[in-house]
Amino acid sequence: MREEMRAVSATGELCPKLADDLLRGADAIAEFVFGSAEHRRKVYYFASGAKTCRLPVFRMGSVLCARKSSLVTWIEQQEARS
């Protein structure tokens, strides 16, 4: 995206691109959180709320998505609970 087309905040700074923060699909989320796409079932398990700590995900149609920033915050909260 060209910089002149990006949104500008009230302070005049360029807003970060959402695409840079977005993970699309359980494979991408598993790669980011667990280091391998082989752990995609864990993503579905934690996203379902089966555990008390629900993974912060949302759906775009049928595709499971998450923000990297939300996942990092969630991980920090899990660390603080321990």
ZIQUI-V116251 format. One record per residue. RES is the residue in one letter. OMEGA is omega in radians with two decimals (none if undefined). Layout:
res omega
RES OMEGA
RES OMEGA
This chain:
res omega
M 3.12
R -3.08
E -3.12
E 3.13
M -3.12
R 3.13
A 3.12
V 3.14
S 3.14
A 3.12
T 3.12
G 3.13
E 3.08
L 3.09
C 3.11
P 3.11
K 3.12
L -3.11
A 3.11
D -3.07
D -3.01
L 3.02
L -3.13
R 3.09
G -3.12
A 3.12
D -3.13
A 3.12
I 3.12
A 3.12
E -3.12
F -3.04
V -3.01
F 3.09
G -3.14
S 3.11
A 3.12
E -3.10
H -3.08
R 3.11
R 3.08
K 3.12
V 3.12
Y 3.14
Y -3.13
F 3.11
A -3.08
S -3.11
G 3.13
A 3.07
K 3.13
T 3.13
C -3.09
R 3.12
L -3.10
P -3.13
V 3.05
F -3.13
R 2.94
M -3.00
G 3.13
S -3.07
V 3.08
L -3.09
C 3.07
A 3.02
R 3.10
K -3.11
S 3.11
S 3.12
L 3.12
V 3.09
T 3.12
W 3.12
I 3.11
E 3.10
Q 3.11
Q 3.10
E -3.12
A 3.13
R -3.07
S none
